[in-house]
Amino acid sequence: MKFATRAIHVGQESDPTTGAIMTPIYQTSTYAQTGMGEHKGYEYARTGNPTRTALETCIASLENGKYGLAFASGLATEHAVLSLLSSGDHIVSCDDLYGGTYRLFEQIMGRYKVETSYVSAASVASYEKAIRPNTKLIWLETPTNPLLSLVDIRALARIAHRHNLLLVVDNTFASPYFQQPLDLGADIVLHSTTKYINGHSDVIGGAVVTNNKTVYESLQFFQNAAGGVPGPHDVWLTLRGIKTLAVRMRQHQENAISVARFLSEHARVEKVYYPGLPSHPDHELAKRQMNGFGGMVSFQFKGTLADVDKVVRRFKVFTFAESLGGVESLVCHPASMTHGSIPKEIREARGLTDTLLRLSVGIEDIDDLLQDLEHALS
Ligand SMILES: *Cc1c(COP(=O)(O)O)cnc(C)c1O
């Protein structure tokens, strides 16, 4: 089955007891058992819930993976993946990454003596140079957040496997519609399903997919042992959202291309970051490893921080807010919002300046979006 069909049907067969087309919300904490050790596959809802199983099965299929697990947030998912490490282990990560991931590495994992080295996202050689005898994971986001650089997943998978490391890819920005990291050699792919997968800005959630049975069993053990599971209603909303992932992503991309072109020609824009523009340094890599370029566009505004503040106040269709991947367009100021937890010197050294704005281009009518940008930037 093709992607759009799997998004609607995999894990979501009609309910065996009633024939209900939609997966029921199994709002229960426990399940009746017939006798000792005899039950229908479910004992307690932290360990398993049929609504959650449907989502886990569907997301695994969309990532071309065997095993999926859902969590209460993207960060709870990342924490589960980090539970594969022990005190004294080391991570090599790209330097342009979600601020919350950086905070988790530095302020939580750091306390457990797990150290992280950050390397320039696009430089393949720098990852290998940073590997130490105690390195266990290479951690990537591609496209990166918010500068939308690409990392060559295939090349990094070769390096990781040569050194017996696991390659983790945060695939939140591309969504499985535009990129399948497991097919390119990654061992673990994870999502903040809060973003494109749910797509309607009404749920916080996360998921991880792998083909590695040992990894899966460890993550599943952690899911039950630490308990960061999503509730059935959130899972059900995510399942409802996932059904339209393919059509949404196509429209996000179509609108993002128009927005990126519009900004490239605008007098008050210094620089546009969108991998779909032929001028983007990773455009060729994007064509090779992705099936599209996604819906995120960042740009550097010509002016001061005070000018940027005026711009964000003038938007009428775009909403000034954190997050991304919903049907509605959002504009975010990474330096003070999503990436506020990264110290200013570190941020600026990575090109994440105070005049950078990030757009999550929604699926509204493109004419309204361009008009809104024209007005805000004028
Ligand atoms: C939002 C986000 C996360 C964190 O996910 P939550 O669902 O907010 O916990 C992780 N990675 C990326 C790339 C994100 O955009």
The ligand as an SDF file (V2000), in Angstrom:
LIG
                    3D

 15 15  0  0  0  0  0  0  0  0999 V2000
    8.6170   20.4640   19.1520 C   0  0  0  0  0  0  0  0  0  0  0  0
    9.8190   19.6660   18.8780 C   0  0  0  0  0  0  0  0  0  0  0  0
   10.2910   18.7280   19.7860 C   0  0  0  0  0  0  0  0  0  0  0  0
    9.6560   18.5290   21.1710 C   0  0  0  0  0  0  0  0  0  0  0  0
    8.3810   18.0020   21.0770 O   0  0  0  0  0  0  0  0  0  0  0  0
    7.2000   18.2680   22.1580 P   0  0  0  0  0  0  0  0  0  0  0  0
    6.0630   17.5140   21.5820 O   0  0  0  0  0  0  0  0  0  0  0  0
    7.0000   19.7410   22.2280 O   0  0  0  0  0  0  0  0  0  0  0  0
    7.6940   17.7120   23.4500 O   0  0  0  0  0  0  0  0  0  0  0  0
   11.3940   17.9870   19.4490 C   0  0  0  0  0  0  0  0  0  0  0  0
   12.0100   18.1540   18.2580 N   0  0  0  0  0  0  0  0  0  0  0  0
   11.5820   19.0610   17.3580 C   0  0  0  0  0  0  0  0  0  0  0  0
   12.3000   19.2000   16.0660 C   0  0  0  0  0  0  0  0  0  0  0  0
   10.4810   19.8420   17.6330 C   0  0  0  0  0  0  0  0  0  0  0  0
   10.0690   20.7490   16.7450 O   0  0  0  0  0  0  0  0  0  0  0  0
  1  2  1  0
  2  3  1  0
  2 14  2  0
  3  4  1  0
  3 10  2  0
  4  5  1  0
  5  6  1  0
  6  7  2  0
  6  8  1  0
  6  9  1  0
 10 11  1  0
 11 12  2  0
 12 13  1  0
 12 14  1  0
 14 15  1  0
M  END
$$$$
